[in-house]
Amino acid sequence: MCQFFFSVGFVIYLSLYRPLETRFSNNMAVLDEVVITFVLYVLMHFTDYQTDPYLRSDFGVAYITILCVFTGIHMVFIIFELAHSLKLRIMYAWHWRH
């Protein structure tokens, strides 16, 4: 429960003060904390708090879906950053050669 409250507090802090250098970095940090909050909420339903096994299974599907979407979003940004870096290196090598 403490981790849940710290995560919510950190989302509020990131939203109000924007401590990171770029807007993109701040938005990604907020996204990370929101996903952590959702994952903690879903994990709470894997305990004896949830007595219905079918509903617990549905929360398992939600857990896997949240993590896959989160990983996919980060992978898209990593691939775009890698492609941009590779393009700049190729352009630099091409201009240096001539």
C-alpha positions in Angstrom: 0.0 0.0 0.0 2.9 2.3 0.7 4.3 1.8 -2.7 0.9 2.6 -4.2 0.7 5.9 -2.3 4.3 6.8 -3.2 3.6 6.1 -6.8 0.5 8.3 -6.8 2.5 11.1 -5.0 5.3 10.8 -7.6 2.7 11.2 -10.4 1.4 14.4 -8.7 5.0 15.7 -8.2 5.9 15.0 -11.9 2.8 16.6 -13.1 3.1 19.8 -11.1 6.9 20.5 -11.1 8.2 18.9 -14.4 11.7 18.2 -12.9 13.2 16.5 -16.0 14.9 18.3 -18.9 12.4 17.8 -21.8 8.7 17.5 -22.0 9.0 14.1 -23.5 11.0 12.8 -20.6 8.5 14.2 -18.1 5.6 12.6 -20.0 7.4 9.2 -20.1 8.1 9.4 -16.4 4.4 10.1 -15.7 3.4 7.2 -18.0 5.8 4.9 -16.1 4.4 5.8 -12.8 0.8 5.5 -14.0 1.5 2.0 -15.3 3.2 1.1 -12.0 0.0 2.3 -10.2 -2.2 0.1 -12.5 0.0 -2.9 -12.1 0.0 -2.5 -8.3 -3.8 -2.3 -8.4 -4.1 -5.4 -10.5 -1.5 -7.3 -8.4 -3.7 -6.6 -5.4 -6.4 -8.7 -7.0 -4.2 -11.8 -7.1 -4.3 -12.1 -3.3 -7.2 -13.3 -1.1 -8.8 -9.9 -1.6 -10.4 -11.3 -4.7 -12.3 -14.6 -4.0 -13.8 -15.2 -7.5 -11.3 -17.3 -9.5 -12.8 -16.2 -12.9 -12.5 -12.6 -12.0 -8.9 -13.2 -10.8 -8.2 -14.7 -14.3 -9.6 -11.6 -15.9 -7.2 -9.5 -13.8 -4.4 -11.7 -15.0 -5.3 -10.9 -18.6 -5.4 -7.2 -17.8 -2.0 -7.5 -16.1 -0.5 -9.1 -19.2 -2.2 -6.6 -21.5 -1.0 -3.6 -19.5 2.6 -4.8 -19.5 2.6 -5.7 -23.2 1.2 -2.2 -24.2 3.7 -0.6 -21.9 6.6 -2.6 -23.4 5.3 -1.9 -26.9 5.2 1.9 -26.3 8.8 1.9 -25.0 10.0 -0.3 -27.9 8.5 2.0 -30.5 10.4 5.0 -29.0 13.6 3.0 -28.7 13.4 1.9 -32.4 12.6 5.5 -33.5 15.6 6.8 -31.5 17.8 4.1 -32.9 16.7 4.8 -36.5 17.3 8.5 -36.0 20.8 7.9 -34.5 21.7 5.5 -37.3 20.5 8.0 -40.0 22.7 10.7 -38.4 25.7 8.4 -38.4 25.2 7.5 -42.0 24.8 11.1 -43.0 27.9 12.1 -41.1 29.9 9.2 -42.7 28.6 10.2 -46.1 29.6 13.8 -45.8 33.0 13.0 -44.2 33.8 10.7 -47.1 33.2 13.4 -49.7 
